[in-house]
Amino acid sequence: MLDARSSLFAALRVALTGGEQRSALARSAIEDRVHTTRLSARPGTNMDLVDQYCNKHIAVHGTVNRIAGFHNVVAATEEYCSQQQLGKDLVVGSGAILDKVMWPPEWSANKRPANVSDKIVLSEAYAGISETGTMVFIPKSRSPASQIFLGTHHIVVLDSSLIVACQEDLWRIIRTDHEVFPRAVNLVTGPSKTGDVEQTIEYGAHGPERVHLILVDV
């Protein structure tokens, strides 16, 4: 086993470096690249970032409701649930907006990890990417990853000021906001979908069937 492992790494070393040991200068260049960022070419757009984001989200089978202020989150959630003929039992995550929301007594707002039997999960996105209509989540103890991937209906609250132009901008912001880079960053674009069977798109194959965005102008 050790001989096979050594042979494999030796072959990789030859393929990558020609068999020579890396010089101190080469190692320094690699370290510099790992620990610094350089902006690459980024896509341009003439559209407003928020408008483009909404259009892209709708294009991937998502729905959007734009509201003014966190105090309208409950009403926006109730509107969606009424349209979909859902009840008022939901799993609620945590975030700068959701932590301010006061749920009326008729709502059963459960602050816990989601499971496969949950119909409605409400979570807050860390950011949005305008180029692709993507929602960005950084899981935490009060907003676990299960809230992103489980539940039939995923309702996502997002501060409209946190929409960035492209993915390159996202990584820069994350590095600025976090002294230690997060262990996980989840990018979600629209509801779960698959085209495995006869190239026909089916929604809800591996996660939420519907993703509804509540875009909040804070």
C-alpha positions as CSV (number, residue, x, y, z in Angstrom):
1,M,0.0,0.0,0.0
2,L,2.8,2.4,0.9
3,D,4.7,1.7,-2.3
4,A,1.5,2.3,-4.4
5,R,0.9,5.5,-2.5
6,S,4.5,6.7,-3.0
7,S,4.4,5.8,-6.7
8,L,1.1,7.7,-7.2
9,F,2.5,10.9,-5.5
10,A,5.7,10.6,-7.4
11,A,3.8,10.5,-10.7
12,L,1.8,13.5,-9.7
13,R,4.9,15.4,-8.7
14,V,6.5,14.7,-12.1
15,A,3.3,15.7,-13.9
16,L,3.1,19.0,-12.0
17,T,6.7,20.1,-11.5
18,G,8.7,18.0,-13.9
19,G,10.1,16.1,-10.9
20,E,12.0,19.0,-9.5
21,Q,11.5,20.3,-6.0
22,R,9.7,23.7,-5.9
23,S,12.0,26.6,-5.3
24,A,11.5,29.0,-2.4
25,L,10.3,31.6,-4.9
26,A,7.7,29.2,-6.3
27,R,6.5,28.2,-2.9
28,S,6.2,31.9,-1.9
29,A,4.2,32.6,-5.0
30,I,1.8,29.8,-4.2
31,E,1.4,31.0,-0.6
32,D,0.7,34.5,-1.8
33,R,-2.0,33.3,-4.2
34,V,-3.7,31.3,-1.5
35,H,-3.8,34.2,1.0
36,T,-4.6,37.1,-1.3
37,T,-7.4,37.7,-3.8
38,R,-7.2,39.2,-7.3
39,L,-10.3,40.4,-9.1
40,S,-10.9,38.5,-12.3
41,A,-13.0,39.6,-15.2
42,R,-16.6,40.3,-14.1
43,P,-19.8,40.4,-16.1
44,G,-21.3,43.8,-16.8
45,T,-25.0,44.8,-16.7
46,N,-27.0,47.8,-17.4
47,M,-29.8,46.7,-15.1
48,D,-30.4,47.6,-11.5
49,L,-28.9,44.8,-9.4
50,V,-32.1,44.2,-7.5
51,D,-34.3,44.1,-10.6
52,Q,-31.9,41.7,-12.3
53,Y,-31.8,39.5,-9.2
54,C,-35.6,39.2,-9.2
55,N,-35.7,38.5,-12.9
56,K,-33.1,35.7,-12.6
57,H,-34.8,34.2,-9.6
58,I,-38.1,34.1,-11.4
59,A,-36.4,32.6,-14.4
60,V,-35.4,29.5,-12.3
61,H,-39.0,28.9,-11.1
62,G,-38.8,31.1,-8.0
63,T,-41.4,33.6,-6.8
64,V,-40.8,37.1,-5.3
65,N,-42.6,39.5,-3.0
66,R,-40.8,42.8,-2.3
67,I,-41.8,44.5,0.9
68,A,-40.8,47.6,2.9
69,G,-39.5,46.8,6.4
70,F,-39.2,43.8,8.6
71,H,-42.6,44.5,10.2
72,N,-44.3,43.3,7.0
73,V,-42.6,39.8,7.0
74,V,-45.5,38.1,8.8
75,A,-48.1,39.6,6.3
76,A,-45.9,38.5,3.4
77,T,-45.5,35.0,4.8
78,E,-49.3,34.8,5.4
79,E,-50.0,35.9,1.8
80,Y,-47.8,33.2,0.4
81,C,-49.2,30.5,2.7
82,S,-52.7,31.5,1.8
83,Q,-52.0,31.4,-1.9
84,Q,-50.5,27.9,-1.5
85,Q,-53.3,26.8,0.8
86,L,-50.8,26.1,3.6
87,G,-51.3,26.3,7.4
88,K,-49.5,28.5,9.9
89,D,-47.1,25.9,11.3
90,L,-43.5,26.6,10.1
91,V,-39.8,26.3,11.0
92,V,-38.1,29.7,11.5
93,G,-34.4,30.4,11.2
94,S,-32.4,33.3,12.6
95,G,-30.9,36.5,11.1
96,A,-30.8,40.3,11.4
97,I,-34.4,40.5,10.0
98,L,-36.0,37.4,11.4
99,D,-34.8,38.0,14.9
100,K,-36.9,41.2,15.0
101,V,-40.1,39.5,13.7
102,M,-42.8,39.0,16.4
103,W,-45.2,36.1,15.4
104,P,-48.9,36.4,16.4
105,P,-50.3,33.7,18.7
106,E,-52.1,32.0,15.8
107,W,-48.7,31.1,14.2
108,S,-46.7,28.1,15.3
109,A,-43.1,29.4,14.6
110,N,-40.7,26.7,15.6
111,K,-37.1,27.7,16.0
112,R,-35.3,24.4,15.4
113,P,-33.5,22.4,12.7
114,A,-35.8,21.4,9.8
115,N,-36.7,17.8,9.0
116,V,-38.3,16.0,5.9
117,S,-41.8,16.2,7.3
118,D,-41.8,20.0,7.5
119,K,-44.0,21.8,5.0
120,I,-42.8,25.4,5.5
121,V,-39.3,26.6,6.4
122,L,-38.5,30.3,6.7
123,S,-34.9,31.3,6.7
124,E,-32.8,34.4,6.1
125,A,-30.1,34.6,3.4
126,Y,-26.7,36.1,4.0
127,A,-26.6,37.7,0.6
128,G,-27.9,37.4,-3.0
129,I,-26.0,37.2,-6.3
130,S,-27.6,39.3,-9.0
131,E,-25.9,37.7,-12.0
132,T,-27.6,34.3,-11.3
133,G,-30.5,35.0,-8.9
134,T,-28.7,32.9,-6.3
135,M,-29.3,33.0,-2.5
136,V,-26.3,32.6,-0.2
137,F,-26.5,30.9,3.2
138,I,-23.9,30.6,5.9
139,P,-25.2,27.9,8.3
140,K,-25.0,28.6,12.0
141,S,-26.2,27.0,15.2
142,R,-29.5,28.9,15.0
143,S,-29.8,28.6,11.2
144,P,-28.6,25.1,10.4
145,A,-28.2,23.8,6.9
146,S,-31.3,21.6,7.2
147,Q,-33.4,24.7,7.0
148,I,-32.1,25.2,3.4
149,F,-32.6,21.8,2.0
150,L,-35.6,20.3,3.9
151,G,-39.2,21.3,3.8
152,T,-41.6,21.4,0.9
153,H,-41.8,25.2,0.7
154,H,-38.7,27.3,1.4
155,I,-39.5,30.9,2.1
156,V,-36.4,33.1,2.2
157,V,-36.0,36.6,3.6
158,L,-33.3,38.7,2.1
159,D,-32.2,42.3,2.8
160,S,-32.2,43.9,-0.7
161,S,-29.1,45.9,0.2
162,L,-27.1,42.7,0.4
163,I,-27.5,41.8,-3.2
164,V,-24.1,41.8,-5.0
165,A,-23.3,41.8,-8.7
166,C,-21.5,38.5,-9.0
167,Q,-19.9,35.7,-7.2
168,E,-16.5,37.4,-7.0
169,D,-18.0,40.2,-5.0
170,L,-19.5,37.7,-2.6
171,W,-16.2,36.1,-1.7
172,R,-14.7,39.5,-1.0
173,I,-17.5,40.4,1.3
174,I,-17.3,37.1,3.2
175,R,-13.6,37.5,3.7
176,T,-14.2,41.0,5.1
177,D,-17.1,39.9,7.4
178,H,-15.3,36.9,8.8
179,E,-12.0,36.7,10.5
180,V,-12.0,33.0,9.9
181,F,-13.6,31.8,6.6
182,P,-16.9,30.0,7.2
183,R,-16.8,26.2,7.3
184,A,-19.6,26.1,4.7
185,V,-21.2,28.5,2.3
186,N,-24.3,27.3,0.5
187,L,-25.4,28.7,-2.8
188,V,-29.0,28.0,-3.8
189,T,-30.5,29.0,-7.1
190,G,-34.2,28.3,-7.3
191,P,-36.1,25.2,-6.1
192,S,-34.7,21.7,-6.2
193,K,-34.9,20.2,-9.7
194,T,-33.7,17.3,-11.8
195,G,-33.9,16.4,-15.5
196,D,-32.7,12.8,-15.1
197,V,-35.8,11.2,-16.4
198,E,-36.4,11.8,-20.2
199,Q,-34.8,15.3,-19.8
200,T,-38.0,16.5,-18.2
201,I,-37.5,19.0,-15.4
202,E,-39.1,17.8,-12.1
203,Y,-39.2,20.1,-9.1
204,G,-38.7,19.0,-5.5
205,A,-36.6,15.9,-6.4
206,H,-33.9,16.5,-3.8
207,G,-35.2,19.4,-1.7
208,P,-37.9,22.2,-1.7
209,E,-40.5,22.1,-4.4
210,R,-41.0,25.9,-4.2
211,V,-38.7,28.7,-3.2
212,H,-40.4,32.0,-2.4
213,L,-38.3,35.1,-1.8
214,I,-39.4,37.9,0.5
215,L,-37.1,40.8,-0.5
216,V,-37.0,43.4,2.3
217,D,-36.1,47.0,1.8
218,V,-34.8,47.7,5.2
